[in-house]
């Protein structure tokens, strides 16, 4: 990819992508998120982690809120997957 010329006609150096601000997720939130991204359902996550379904939902809501607070909305499971991949919370090989 070539950089656009500046005012004098010489190419500008490419700019690095802006650093992504990571939300401060707790260890438990990361654990729930990782399980959910690899799972078919929230109920399966609840069973695997021996917690209530409501607790899974609460963790996921808080994770979404924390992403929104840093300007990186993640309102769907797909969006949360993208954020988790960007933030090295999970890898494609783990899915």
MMTF fields as JSON, N, C-alpha, C and O atoms, coordinates in Angstrom:
{
  "mmtfVersion": "1.0.0",
  "mmtfProducer": "UNKNOWN",
  "numBonds": 379,
  "numAtoms": 380,
  "numGroups": 95,
  "numChains": 1,
  "numModels": 1,
  "chainsPerModel": [1],
  "groupsPerChain": [95],
  "chainIdList": ["A"],
  "bondAtomList": [4, 2, 8, 6, 12, 10, 16, 14, 20, 18, 24, 22, 28, 26, 32, 30, 36, 34, 40, 38, 44, 42, 48, 46, 52, 50, 56, 54, 60, 58, 64, 62, 68, 66, 72, 70, 76, 74, 80, 78, 84, 82, 88, 86, 92, 90, 96, 94, 100, 98, 104, 102, 108, 106, 112, 110, 116, 114, 120, 118, 124, 122, 128, 126, 132, 130, 136, 134, 140, 138, 144, 142, 148, 146, 152, 150, 156, 154, 160, 158, 164, 162, 168, 166, 172, 170, 176, 174, 180, 178, 184, 182, 188, 186, 192, 190, 196, 194, 200, 198, 204, 202, 208, 206, 212, 210, 216, 214, 220, 218, 224, 222, 228, 226, 232, 230, 236, 234, 240, 238, 244, 242, 248, 246, 252, 250, 256, 254, 260, 258, 264, 262, 268, 266, 272, 270, 276, 274, 280, 278, 284, 282, 288, 286, 292, 290, 296, 294, 300, 298, 304, 302, 308, 306, 312, 310, 316, 314, 320, 318, 324, 322, 328, 326, 332, 330, 336, 334, 340, 338, 344, 342, 348, 346, 352, 350, 356, 354, 360, 358, 364, 362, 368, 366, 372, 370, 376, 374],
  "bondOrderList": [1, 1, 1, 1, 1, 1, 1, 1, 1, 1, 1, 1, 1, 1, 1, 1, 1, 1, 1, 1, 1, 1, 1, 1, 1, 1, 1, 1, 1, 1, 1, 1, 1, 1, 1, 1, 1, 1, 1, 1, 1, 1, 1, 1, 1, 1, 1, 1, 1, 1, 1, 1, 1, 1, 1, 1, 1, 1, 1, 1, 1, 1, 1, 1, 1, 1, 1, 1, 1, 1, 1, 1, 1, 1, 1, 1, 1, 1, 1, 1, 1, 1, 1, 1, 1, 1, 1, 1, 1, 1, 1, 1, 1, 1],
  "groupList": [{"groupName": "UNK", "atomNameList": ["N", "CA", "C", "O"], "elementList": ["N", "C", "C", "O"], "formalChargeList": [0, 0, 0, 0], "bondAtomList": [1, 0, 2, 1, 3, 2], "bondOrderList": [1, 1, 2], "singleLetterCode": "X", "chemCompType": "L-PEPTIDE LINKING"}],
  "groupTypeList": [0, 0, 0, 0, 0, 0, 0, 0, 0, 0, 0, 0, 0, 0, 0, 0, 0, 0, 0, 0, 0, 0, 0, 0, 0, 0, 0, 0, 0, 0, 0, 0, 0, 0, 0, 0, 0, 0, 0, 0, 0, 0, 0, 0, 0, 0, 0, 0, 0, 0, 0, 0, 0, 0, 0, 0, 0, 0, 0, 0, 0, 0, 0, 0, 0, 0, 0, 0, 0, 0, 0, 0, 0, 0, 0, 0, 0, 0, 0, 0, 0, 0, 0, 0, 0, 0, 0, 0, 0, 0, 0, 0, 0, 0, 0],
  "groupIdList": [1, 2, 3, 4, 5, 6, 7, 8, 9, 10, 11, 12, 13, 14, 15, 16, 17, 18, 19, 20, 21, 22, 23, 24, 25, 26, 27, 28, 29, 30, 31, 32, 33, 34, 35, 36, 37, 38, 39, 40, 41, 42, 43, 44, 45, 46, 47, 48, 49, 50, 51, 52, 53, 54, 55, 56, 57, 58, 59, 60, 61, 62, 63, 64, 65, 66, 67, 68, 69, 70, 71, 72, 73, 74, 75, 76, 77, 78, 79, 80, 81, 82, 83, 84, 85, 86, 87, 88, 89, 90, 91, 92, 93, 94, 95],
  "secStructList": [7, 7, 7, 7, 5, 7, 6, 6, 1, 1, 5, 7, 7, 7, 7, 7, 7, 7, 7, 7, 7, 7, 7, 7, 7, 7, 2, 2, 2, 2, 2, 2, 2, 2, 2, 2, 2, 6, 1, 1, 7, 2, 2, 2, 2, 2, 2, 2, 2, 6, 7, 7, 2, 2, 2, 2, 2, 2, 2, 2, 2, 2, 2, 2, 2, 2, 2, 2, 2, 6, 6, 7, 7, 7, 7, 1, 2, 2, 2, 2, 2, 2, 2, 2, 2, 2, 6, 6, 1, 1, 7, 4, 4, 4, 7],
  "xCoordList": [0.853, 0.0, 0.899, 1.796, 0.679, 1.512, 0.84, -0.386, 1.675, 1.159, 0.802, 1.399, -0.154, -0.548, 0.538, 1.165, 0.776, 1.803, 1.418, 0.241, 2.446, 2.17, 2.141, 2.115, 2.146, 1.993, 3.108, 2.869, 4.307, 5.436, 5.491, 6.247, 4.733, 4.712, 5.48, 5.524, 6.081, 6.773, 5.815, 4.971, 5.94, 5.013, 5.199, 6.319, 4.085, 4.117, 4.369, 3.942, 5.052, 5.244, 3.908, 3.036, 3.733, 2.463, 2.297, 3.266, 1.068, 0.798, 0.422, -0.241, 0.852, 0.524, -0.916, -1.414, -1.599, -2.974, -2.97, -2.036, -4.021, -4.13, -4.172, -4.794, -3.51, -3.521, -4.936, -5.612, -5.363, -6.696, -6.656, -5.791, -7.588, -7.7, -8.44, -9.561, -7.797, -8.405, -9.206, -8.772, -10.367, -11.12, -10.454, -9.748, -10.68, -10.109, -11.051, -11.865, -10.933, -11.774, -11.162, -9.944, -12.024, -11.543, -11.179, -11.566, -10.442, -10.07, -11.316, -11.358, -12.32, -13.553, -14.304, -14.864, -14.324, -14.976, -14.281, -14.944, -12.969, -12.214, -12.55, -12.741, -12.621, -12.944, -14.334, -14.501, -15.32, -16.684, -16.714, -17.333, -16.061, -16.037, -15.413, -15.97, -14.274, -13.603, -14.492, -14.603, -15.123, -16.016, -17.191, -17.555, -17.775, -18.942, -18.59, -19.367, -17.432, -17.047, -16.807, -16.959, -16.436, -16.191, -17.42, -17.382, -18.487, -19.649, -20.822, -20.868, -21.762, -22.989, -24.04, -24.95, -23.919, -24.962, -24.451, -23.449, -25.17, -24.869, -25.175, -24.5, -26.177, -26.53, -25.378, -25.097, -24.726, -23.572, -22.428, -21.744, -22.225, -21.189, -21.513, -20.64, -22.755, -23.177, -22.892, -22.375, -23.224, -22.975, -21.486, -21.058, -20.693, -19.244, -18.563, -17.66, -19.009, -18.364, -19.066, -18.636, -20.154, -20.915, -21.412, -21.276, -21.995, -22.594, -23.992, -24.333, -24.781, -26.142, -26.127, -25.217, -27.146, -27.288, -27.319, -26.733, -28.0, -28.049, -26.671, -26.403, -25.798, -24.434, -23.657, -22.886, -23.854, -23.224, -23.691, -22.879, -24.996, -25.547, -25.0, -24.706, -24.864, -24.317, -22.879, -22.51, -22.067, -20.674, -20.61, -19.837, -21.413, -21.387, -21.871, -21.345, -22.854, -23.324, -22.231, -22.02, -21.54, -20.453, -19.301, -18.69, -19.005, -17.948, -18.328, -17.507, -19.576, -20.039, -19.967, -19.556, -20.364, -20.304, -18.871, -18.614, -17.943, -16.541, -15.975, -15.195, -16.356, -15.922, -16.526, -15.84, -17.785, -18.427, -17.74, -17.594, -17.324, -16.662, -15.334, -14.906, -14.683, -13.416, -13.632, -12.676, -14.905, -15.222, -15.138, -14.925, -15.301, -15.222, -16.459, -16.372, -17.593, -18.86, -18.767, -18.117, -19.425, -19.485, -20.85, -20.99, -21.846, -23.222, -23.679, -24.736, -22.903, -23.27, -22.157, -21.05, -22.468, -21.45, -20.316, -19.147, -20.655, -19.631, -18.72, -17.502, -19.298, -18.484, -17.586, -16.433, -18.106, -17.268, -16.145, -15.035, -16.424, -15.381, -14.277, -13.094, -14.657, -13.665, -12.825, -11.6, -13.467, -12.727, -11.784, -10.638, -12.247, -11.408, -10.208, -9.11, -10.4, -9.283, -8.307, -7.094, -8.831, -7.981, -7.159, -6.015, -7.743, -7.1, -6.349, -5.923, -6.188, -5.465, -6.063, -5.345, -7.371, -8.067, -8.284, -8.299, -8.452, -8.653, -8.006, -7.86, -7.628, -7.053, -8.009, -8.889, -7.83, -8.666, -8.497, -9.459, -7.288, -7.029, -7.83, -8.112, -8.191, -8.943, -10.433, -11.154, -10.889, -12.337, -12.816, -14.004],
  "yCoordList": [-1.162, 0.0, 1.225, 1.33, 2.146, 3.33, 4.48, 4.581, 5.338, 6.498, 7.595, 7.68, 8.421, 9.541, 10.604, 10.812, 11.292, 12.341, 13.483, 13.797, 14.104, 15.277, 16.507, 16.367, 17.696, 18.927, 19.135, 19.756, 18.643, 18.863, 17.801, 17.955, 16.765, 15.732, 14.482, 13.531, 14.456, 13.256, 12.434, 12.986, 11.127, 10.295, 10.489, 10.617, 10.507, 10.574, 9.177, 8.201, 9.055, 7.716, 7.15, 7.895, 5.833, 5.242, 5.436, 5.425, 5.61, 5.79, 4.456, 3.627, 4.268, 3.034, 3.103, 4.189, 1.962, 1.996, 2.454, 2.188, 3.138, 3.629, 2.448, 1.422, 2.616, 1.564, 1.427, 2.42, 0.201, -0.06, -0.003, -0.609, 0.72, 0.784, -0.444, -0.719, -1.179, -2.402, -2.085, -1.297, -2.693, -2.524, -3.343, -4.313, -2.953, -3.667, -4.793, -4.64, -5.922, -7.079, -7.854, -8.013, -8.334, -9.167, -10.551, -10.913, -11.301, -12.661, -13.51, -14.31, -13.345, -14.122, -13.707, -14.557, -12.414, -11.962, -12.555, -12.977, -12.586, -13.188, -14.667, -15.177, -15.355, -16.777, -17.026, -17.916, -16.251, -16.4, -16.079, -16.806, -15.012, -14.621, -15.711, -16.076, -16.229, -17.286, -18.524, -19.103, -18.926, -20.093, -19.843, -20.711, -18.662, -18.358, -18.313, -18.773, -17.765, -17.686, -19.072, -19.261, -20.024, -21.39, -22.292, -23.467, -21.75, -22.555, -22.309, -21.325, -23.238, -23.084, -22.255, -21.714, -22.153, -21.434, -20.92, -21.39, -19.957, -19.432, -20.48, -20.541, -21.293, -22.349, -23.357, -23.846, -23.658, -24.562, -23.939, -24.635, -22.646, -21.94, -22.028, -22.321, -21.776, -21.841, -23.222, -23.339, -24.261, -25.622, -25.92, -26.518, -25.511, -25.761, -25.063, -25.615, -23.837, -23.048, -23.159, -22.552, -23.94, -24.141, -22.814, -22.542, -22.0, -20.733, -20.646, -21.407, -19.73, -19.555, -18.863, -18.095, -19.149, -18.505, -16.98, -16.259, -16.5, -15.061, -14.47, -13.33, -15.245, -14.781, -14.671, -13.73, -15.614, -15.536, -14.267, -13.515, -14.029, -12.829, -11.55, -10.585, -11.546, -10.364, -10.103, -8.966, -11.161, -10.998, -10.46, -9.546, -11.02, -10.572, -9.13, -8.374, -8.749, -7.353, -6.405, -5.348, -6.786, -5.945, -5.859, -4.801, -6.956, -6.944, -5.969, -5.163, -6.052, -5.137, -3.684, -2.808, -3.426, -2.062, -1.55, -0.396, -2.404, -1.996, -1.704, -0.767, -2.488, -2.197, -0.88, -0.087, -0.639, 0.612, 1.816, 2.864, 1.667, 2.769, 3.18, 4.326, 2.252, 2.597, 2.878, 2.967, 3.016, 3.386, 2.253, 2.493, 1.036, -0.139, -1.007, -2.103, -0.514, -1.232, -2.676, -2.988, -3.533, -4.959, -5.469, -6.112, -5.179, -5.486, -6.882, -7.335, -7.566, -8.905, -9.888, -9.489, -11.168, -12.188, -12.068, -12.232, -11.786, -11.629, -10.452, -10.548, -9.352, -8.184, -8.487, -8.058, -9.221, -9.608, -10.541, -10.468, -11.407, -12.287, -11.461, -11.719, -10.485, -9.615, -8.906, -8.861, -8.355, -7.659, -8.619, -8.265, -9.822, -10.81, -11.197, -11.383, -11.32, -11.612, -10.433, -10.629, -9.219, -8.03, -7.884, -7.433, -8.266, -8.064, -9.31, -9.363, -10.3, -11.533, -12.265, -12.886, -12.187, -12.934, -14.365, -15.297, -14.525, -15.848, -15.834, -14.778, -16.99, -17.105, -17.89, -18.598, -17.762, -18.499, -19.998, -20.755, -20.429, -21.849, -22.424, -23.621, -21.573, -22.035, -22.18, -22.801, -21.619, -21.629, -22.946, -23.104],
  "zCoordList": [0.0, 0.0, 0.0, 0.837, -0.914, -0.994, -0.273, -0.214, 0.267, 0.99, -0.006, -1.08, 0.34, -0.505, -0.473, 0.566, -1.609, -1.61, -0.686, -0.514, -0.09, 0.729, -0.168, -1.391, 0.4, -0.365, -1.385, -2.421, -1.131, -2.015, -3.114, -4.073, -2.998, -4.004, -3.621, -4.401, -2.454, -1.999, -1.158, -0.453, -1.23, -0.45, 1.047, 1.541, 1.751, 3.212, 3.743, 3.126, 4.87, 5.432, 5.869, 6.316, 5.745, 6.189, 7.685, 8.445, 8.085, 9.506, 10.123, 9.5, 11.341, 12.061, 12.532, 12.826, 12.61, 13.13, 14.576, 15.333, 14.935, 16.312, 17.279, 17.007, 18.386, 19.412, 19.964, 20.234, 20.124, 20.653, 22.169, 22.801, 22.741, 24.191, 24.665, 24.239, 25.553, 26.081, 27.33, 28.171, 27.45, 28.696, 29.802, 29.525, 31.031, 32.182, 32.584, 33.495, 31.9, 32.211, 33.366, 33.45, 34.252, 35.352, 34.805, 33.694, 35.591, 35.184, 34.955, 34.02, 35.792, 35.646, 34.388, 33.695, 34.083, 32.856, 31.63, 30.682, 31.65, 30.546, 30.427, 29.323, 31.56, 31.557, 30.963, 30.129, 31.387, 30.875, 29.381, 28.605, 28.981, 27.569, 26.709, 25.674, 27.119, 26.359, 26.229, 25.149, 27.331, 27.28, 26.34, 25.546, 26.436, 25.616, 24.127, 23.291, 23.802, 22.397, 21.788, 20.581, 22.623, 22.143, 22.308, 21.941, 22.85, 23.21, 22.269, 21.531, 22.325, 21.546, 22.271, 21.641, 23.599, 24.33, 25.675, 26.213, 26.181, 27.515, 28.577, 29.604, 28.336, 29.28, 29.413, 30.507, 28.302, 28.35, 29.152, 29.902, 28.995, 29.763, 31.247, 32.065, 31.585, 32.991, 33.568, 34.679, 32.822, 33.295, 33.424, 34.412, 32.438, 32.462, 33.631, 34.26, 33.916, 34.97, 36.322, 37.303, 36.367, 37.61, 38.197, 39.39, 37.303, 37.72, 37.112, 36.207, 37.607, 37.099, 35.736, 35.423, 34.94, 33.647, 33.801, 32.994, 34.832, 35.087, 35.334, 34.957, 35.967, 36.22, 34.911, 34.725, 34.018, 32.688, 31.992, 31.452, 32.004, 31.366, 31.991, 31.285, 33.311, 33.992, 33.564, 33.271, 33.528, 33.089, 31.661, 31.377, 30.769, 29.377, 29.243, 28.425, 30.028, 30.011, 30.474, 29.879, 31.533, 32.042, 31.049, 30.896, 30.38, 29.354, 28.24, 27.802, 27.788, 26.726, 27.192, 26.431, 28.433, 28.981, 29.006, 28.664, 29.41, 29.485, 28.097, 27.933, 27.109, 25.742, 25.262, 24.617, 25.563, 25.155, 25.806, 25.176, 27.054, 27.761, 27.138, 27.282, 26.448, 25.786, 24.294, 23.523, 23.903, 22.528, 21.525, 20.337, 21.982, 21.106, 21.321, 21.876, 20.881, 21.088, 20.617, 19.62, 21.351, 21.027, 21.452, 22.492, 20.644, 21.032, 20.624, 21.062, 19.795, 19.352, 19.71, 20.07, 19.606, 19.866, 18.853, 19.205, 17.607, 16.574, 16.897, 16.746, 17.337, 17.69, 18.885, 18.92, 19.858, 21.004, 20.566, 21.093, 19.616, 19.089, 18.433, 18.652, 17.643, 17.0, 18.057, 17.946, 19.076, 20.142, 20.855, 21.132, 21.153, 21.848, 20.994, 21.52, 19.696, 18.803, 18.754, 18.813, 18.647, 18.611, 19.886, 19.845, 21.014, 22.311, 22.801, 23.955, 21.936, 22.279, 23.47, 24.255, 23.597, 24.649, 24.186, 24.991, 22.887, 22.278, 20.898, 20.283, 20.428, 19.093, 18.204, 18.693, 16.92, 15.984, 16.192, 16.067, 16.506, 16.721, 17.896, 17.93, 18.85, 20.024, 19.75, 20.531, 18.661, 18.383, 17.854, 17.576]
}
